[in-house]
Amino acid sequence: MSNSISLKTASHEYPIIIGNEILQKELTIALAEFDHESGYVIIDENVSRLHGEMISAILDEFFTQIYEFTVPQGEKSKSLSFWTDCVDFLLDNEIKRNSPVLVIGGGVTGDVGGFATASTLRGVPLIHIPTTLLAMVDSSIGGKTGINHHTGKNLIGSFYQPKRVIADLQFLQTLPDNEWINGLSEVLKYGAIRDESILSDTDVFLEGNFKEISIEHLSLLISKCVKVKTDIVQEDEFEGNVRAYLNFGHTFAHALEKLFGYDKMSHGEAVYLGMLAACKLSNLTGSAFDDQPIRKFSSLYNYRVSKNELDLEVLIENMKSDKKRIDQFIRFVLLNSWQHPTLKTVSDNSLIKQSWEEVSNQL
């Protein structure tokens, strides 16, 4: 069984398919329209190690020649130099305008591989195969691709929609616990901004072994998240308005990631802390709600940094280089209440500093 959710954009309409052990079937459909001589694969190094034989056996049925490029784990792969390596891989192997590129991995692989695909020959066909919870619910959907710059996260990139997204849940069975928690943060975000039922559906994460969560429950939870994202992207493809709501917690999160050099704190950890800070700032600026539906998951997060390493002045400066800044002030995605996000420009730095105390209290 699988579930298909359609995303219609200005350029084309494409499906996001969620199911277990669906890769071969869905690739048969996805690749039917392309020349089967050469296939190009950009794949996360751990996915290649764990699932490479299975993937190769499937792809051998479709292509005469397969070119594979491996992406090292971690945010450092989202660099200008590594993006150049990806483009070199595609061009050196004589990719053509109608040659499909399969990008297989988590958020980092999807972002840098998607950007390379978008910019090579002004765009070649992209098929996303997300292999982490975070990528399945968030980064593979909606067409955002990009890399980091030393001044901030995701500051170089493009909007480029894939031809298809295939979320095969079998990949989650080899996902380390910390990657489940990374994805949990983005799942909670969807519950906060649009579908509050997601916040209770995620209670299964508090029960222990993530790999024991049933396929049916996972498929339903992921589908709910994908539906929230597709609805928002269809309303605002290029983030002119409501798509900014998907950045709930991210202004704080990106500042943390930059402070710690993108290696001592994962994106999901930073987003979770950022959402707690955003809840605090929401209440400081006029809202009145209890953040317990998100806070109850705090025991699942294990940080590799201490509160002594936080530098409020640097964090606030980092926030000012974020894409969501308006003029000299910082624009935040805040909540009027659960499921009711709003965009607010905050000029009072004392309120922002008070919100950062929520982060300090968690470390």
N, C-alpha and C positions, 0 to 999 in steps of 0.2 A: 504494500500500500504506500502511496505517496500523495502529497498535497502540493498543488501548483497554485501559485499566486502570481498574477500578472501585474507588471509595472509598465504603464504607458507613458512615454515621454514624447517630446517634440520630434525626436529623431526616429524612434521606432518603439515597438512594444516587445517586451521579452518576459519569459517566465522565470520565476524562482521556484525550483522544485525541491521539496523537503521529503526525505524518506530514507529507509534503511536498505543498504545494498542495492542502490539504484544506478550506480555509476555506469555500468555497461549499457543498460537499456537507454539511459538518457543521452549518453554520448552517441549512440546509434542514431538517435533523432537529431541531436545537435549538429553532427558532422555530415549529415546527408547532403547538405547544400554546398559543401566545399570540395575543392580538389583534394584528393586523398594521397597525392604523391608525397608531400612533406608535411610533417606535423612538428610544432614547436612547443616545448614544455618549459615553463619557468616554475620551479618547485622548491619548496622549503626543504632544507637539508635533512631535518628530522623526519618529515613525511616521506622523503625519498628512501631514507634508511629503513623505516618501518613498513612502508607500503609500496616501495618501488617495484617489486616483482609483480605484485597484483596489478598495478597501474600499467606497467610495460606489457603484460600479457593481454590486457584489454586493448591498448593502443596499437599493438602489432596487428590487430585485425583490421585496422582502419588505414594505416599509413605504410608506404613503402620505406620511407626514411623518417626517423624520429631524431630531432635535435633536442637535447636537454641541457638546461642551465640551472645550477643549484644556488639557492639563496641562503647564506648563513643566517642563523637565528639572531634576533635582536634588532633594536631600533637603529643600530649603526649601519645596517644595510639600507636604510632609507636616506642615503646620502647622494649627493650629486655625482660623485665618482662611481658609486655602484650602479646608479641609474645609467651612466655612460657604458658601463660593462654590459648591462642588459641590452642596450641598444646595439652595441658592437656585436653581441652574440646573434641577434636577429639579422642584422645587415651582413655580417661576415658569412652567415649561412644562407644568404641569398633569399631571404623571405620575400614573398610577393604580396601584392595588395589583397589577394583573396586567400592567403594562407592563414589558417586558424592558429591562435596562440592559446594554449591551456595554461592558466595561472592557478597553481595548486598549492594551497597553504593557508596560513593565517593572515592577520591584518597587515603585517609588514610585507610579506610576499605579494599580497594582493595590491597594496598601495604602490610599491615600486614596480612590480611587474605590469600592473595596469597602466601606470604612467609611461613605461617604456612602450607598451603596445599602442597607447594613444598617440605617441609622438613619432613612432617609426612609420615612415611613408605616409605621414599625416593621418595615421590610424589604420590598423589592421584588425581583423575580427578577433574579439576577446571572449573566451569562455571562462568564467570564474568557477573554480571548484574549491570552496572554502572548507577547511579541515579543522577549524577550532570553533568553539561556541561563539566567541566574539565575532569572528568573520562571518559565521552563518547568520547571525542576527543583525549585524551592523555593517562592517566595512566592505563586504562584497556587493552590497545593494545600494543602488542610487547613483553610481557613476563617479564618485569622488576618487581621484587617484592623486598620488603626490609623494613628495619626499620632504625631509627636514632641511632647514637652513640653520646656520649657527646663531641667527637672531631669533629663531623660534620654530615651532613644530608645524609641519604641513604647509609651509609658506610657498612652496613651489609645486605646481601640479596643474591638473585640468579636470574638467567634467567630461567623462567618456563612458558611455553606457556599454555594458557587455551585451553579447548576443543571447546569453543564457547564464543562469546561476544554478549549479547543481550542488545542493547541500545533502551529502550522503552521510547519514548518522553513524555509519560503521567507523568513520575516522575518529569519532569521539571516544571509542573504546580504548584507544592508546593515548588519550590526552592526559598529561600530568595534572595533578590536583590544582596547581597554581594557575594553569590555563583555564580550568573550569571557573575559578574565582575571577580571573580576568574577564571572562565572558559574562559572569553573573552581574558585574557592575553595569554593563550596557543593557542587560535584561531589565534590571531595576530602573534604569533611566526611562525605558518605555512605559513602565508602570507608573512612574512619577508624572510623566508629561501627558499621557493619553489614555491608558487602559489600566485602571487600578487593580483589576482582577489579577494582573500579572504579579503584583506584589504578594498576593497570597499563594499563587501557583508556585512561586519560588521557595516556599517553605520546605519543600523536599530537600533543598540544599542543606538545611539545618539538621537533617537526619543522619548524615555520615557519608557513606560511600557514594560518590557521584555516579560511578559506573553502574550502580544498581537502580538508578532512576529508570523507569520503564521507557521503552522506545515510544510507546503511545503518549506518555506524559511529555517527553522531550519534544516529540513532533508537534504536539499541541502548543507547548510553550514557545517554541521557535516560530511556529506559524503565526502566533499572536504578535510576536515582536516584528516579524517581517511585514505583517499587515499594517501595523502602525507606521513603519518606515515607508512602505510603498504609498500609503495614503498621503503622507506628508510630502514625499518627493513629487508625487503627481500634482500636488497643489502648488509646489514651489521648487522646481527642478534645480535652479541655480542659486538658492539660498538668498533670495531677495527679501524674504519675510519669515513665514512660519517654519521653514526648514531649519532656521537658526535654533528652534526649540530642541532639535536633536543634539545641541551642544550643552544641554543642561549639565552643570558641574565641570565642563571642560575648560572654562577660562581659568579656574583654579588649578585643574589637573595639568594643563599644558605648562603653567608656571612652575609647578612642582617637577615635572619631567625635565624641563630645561635646567632647573637648579641642580638636579642630580645627574645631569649629563646623559639622560635617557637609558642609563644602565642599572642604577641602584633602585629604581622604582618602576614597576611595570605600568603600562597604560591603564589597566583595569584597577590597580591599586590607587593610582592617582585620581581616576574618575570617581571611585567610591569616596575618597576623602573630599574631592571637589564637590560632590553632591551634598555631603553633610555641611560643608561650608556654605554652599548655595542655599540650603534650607535655613541655616542661621541668618544669612543676609536677607533672605525673603522675609523672615519674621522681624528683623531689625528695621525693615523698610515698609512695614505696614501689614504684613500677613499675620495669620495666627493659626498655625497648625502644628501637630505633633509629628516629629520626624521618625517616630518609632518604626513604622513600616520599612524604613531603610536601615535605621540604626541597629535593628535586631540582628543584622548579619555581620556586625563588626567583629565578632569572635572568629570568623572564618579567615580574616585577613592577618597575615604575618609580614610585618614590614622589616626591611633591612636597613632602615635609617632611624635616627633618633630625633627627638624634638630639639636637641641641642644643635642639630645641623640646619635647622630652619633659620633663614635670614629674611625677616619680614620686608625690609627695604628692597632687597634683591627680588623677592617674590612679586612685590607690587610693580617693580620695574619690568619684570618678565611679563606680567599681565598687560602692560602697556604696549608690548610688541605683538600681542595676540591679534589675530585677524578681526576679532569682534570689537576692537576699540573704535570709539566714535570721538573724533576731535581729540581733546586732551583728556577726556574722561573714559572710563571703562564701561562697556555695555555688558550686562550679565543676562543670562537666562535664569529667571527666578520663578517661583511658584506663588500664585495667589492662594491656591489650595491644591491638593492632589488632582491631577488631570487638567489643571488650569494654569499653564505656563504663561509667562509674560516677559517681554524684553524691557529692561530698565537700565538707564545710564546712571551710575552712582558717582557722585562727585565728592562725597564725604569719605576720605581715607580712613577715618577712625572707625567707621562701620565695617569697612573692608578688613581692617586689622582685627576687629573683634571676631569677624567670621573666620579668619585664619586661626584663631584660638581653638576652634573645633578640630582643626587638623592637628595642632599641637597636642591636644588632649587624647588623640587616638594613637600617638606614637610612644 
